[in-house]
Amino acid sequence: MALARLLHGDPQHDTAGSTIDHGRGYEVFTDLAFGGRRNHVFARLAELSAARPGDHVLDVGCGTGYLTRRVAQAVAPGGTALGVDPSSKVIAHARRLAERDGRDNCTFERGIAEELDAATASFDVVVSSLMVHHLPAALRQRALAEIHRVLRPGGRLMVADFRPPRGRIGRHLVGAVTGPAMELNPIGELEGLVRQAGFEDVATGDLHPWIHYVTATKRAVRSAAAT
Ligand SMILES: C[S@@+](CC[C@H](N)C(=O)[O-])C[C@H]1O[C@@H](n2cnc3c(N)ncnc32)[C@H](O)[C@@H]1O
């Protein structure tokens, strides 16, 4: 089960979420698992976030920063992308990759989804990819509530996660290679978590080979004159 450990390592002192510590191994495995479509899929996720030049974006559970670097590109000039993750090792790896790509509007910090170290209403866009299944079920709603808190009114969310195969054999294979967190991921619950956190304009979709995403907006404050 070395791969399962690579993908779902030990909880850190401040979160029960399983973290990724081996940035290089994670990159190799994930490239393979997307079968050559990783760049295409993440470019589409960045597009779905609707991040635009000048926006300030938070990537929650950023890992090696694959999506963070893409949204950083989308918000230039004038915008920034901040990736947070509980693993200091993966954060160090993400910083190296951003530096290699010359993404100087892209920064990384330690942080946990269920207790974000960010001011209320401080981001225009929040994105998160393949993170929610790392959280124990009891923490997921709290994480979505935190994401909702740090978005400004009218701000946008794009959250994507692993969609297990529908067939039993495919699911067993995923379980054998990566462990139960991915095999049994209750992906159908993601939309409900987003709605329960208070988001509106909720939309969902799938991307080949195994991504399910939800996009949504934090309710804008309506002026008295408009009502
Ligand atoms: C499968 S990786 C995804 C990384 C990256 N977003 C991507 O799409 O490649 C899941 C990430 O979630 C992080 N994670 C685990 N528990 C977390 C928590 N409580 N808050 C934020 N991130 C967490 C892990 O450390 C890991 O880097």
The ligand as an SDF file (V2000), in Angstrom:
LIG
                    3D

 27 29  0  0  0  0  0  0  0  0999 V2000
   -4.7650   14.8480   -3.5280 C   0  0  0  0  0  0  0  0  0  0  0  0
   -3.9780   16.2810   -2.9080 S   0  0  0  0  0  0  0  0  0  0  0  0
   -4.5000   17.5150   -4.0460 C   0  0  0  0  0  0  0  0  0  0  0  0
   -3.4720   18.5810   -4.2280 C   0  0  0  0  0  0  0  0  0  0  0  0
   -3.8160   19.6070   -5.3090 C   0  0  0  0  0  0  0  0  0  0  0  0
   -4.9520   20.4040   -4.9420 N   0  0  0  0  0  0  0  0  0  0  0  0
   -4.0350   18.9310   -6.6360 C   0  0  0  0  0  0  0  0  0  0  0  0
   -5.1480   19.0200   -7.1880 O   0  0  0  0  0  0  0  0  0  0  0  0
   -3.0940   18.3110   -7.1300 O   0  0  0  0  0  0  0  0  0  0  0  0
   -4.8890   16.7060   -1.4390 C   0  0  0  0  0  0  0  0  0  0  0  0
   -4.2300   17.7700   -0.6160 C   0  0  0  0  0  0  0  0  0  0  0  0
   -5.0880   18.1230    0.4780 O   0  0  0  0  0  0  0  0  0  0  0  0
   -4.2500   18.4030    1.5760 C   0  0  0  0  0  0  0  0  0  0  0  0
   -5.0140   18.3710    2.8310 N   0  0  0  0  0  0  0  0  0  0  0  0
   -5.1970   17.3490    3.6960 C   0  0  0  0  0  0  0  0  0  0  0  0
   -5.8950   17.7510    4.7800 N   0  0  0  0  0  0  0  0  0  0  0  0
   -6.1640   19.0790    4.5800 C   0  0  0  0  0  0  0  0  0  0  0  0
   -6.8200   20.0790    5.3630 C   0  0  0  0  0  0  0  0  0  0  0  0
   -7.3390   19.7940    6.5430 N   0  0  0  0  0  0  0  0  0  0  0  0
   -6.8890   21.3150    4.8670 N   0  0  0  0  0  0  0  0  0  0  0  0
   -6.3440   21.6260    3.6530 C   0  0  0  0  0  0  0  0  0  0  0  0
   -5.6920   20.7210    2.8870 N   0  0  0  0  0  0  0  0  0  0  0  0
   -5.6070   19.4630    3.3410 C   0  0  0  0  0  0  0  0  0  0  0  0
   -3.1600   17.3590    1.4900 C   0  0  0  0  0  0  0  0  0  0  0  0
   -1.9930   17.6850    2.2310 O   0  0  0  0  0  0  0  0  0  0  0  0
   -2.9130   17.3260   -0.0100 C   0  0  0  0  0  0  0  0  0  0  0  0
   -1.8730   18.1810   -0.4200 O   0  0  0  0  0  0  0  0  0  0  0  0
  1  2  1  0
  2  3  1  0
  2 10  1  0
  3  4  1  0
  4  5  1  0
  5  6  1  0
  5  7  1  0
  7  8  2  0
  7  9  1  0
 10 11  1  0
 11 12  1  0
 11 26  1  0
 12 13  1  0
 13 14  1  0
 13 24  1  0
 14 15  1  0
 14 23  1  0
 15 16  2  0
 16 17  1  0
 17 18  1  0
 17 23  2  0
 18 19  1  0
 18 20  2  0
 20 21  1  0
 21 22  2  0
 22 23  1  0
 24 25  1  0
 24 26  1  0
 26 27  1  0
M  CHG  2   2   1   9  -1
M  END
$$$$
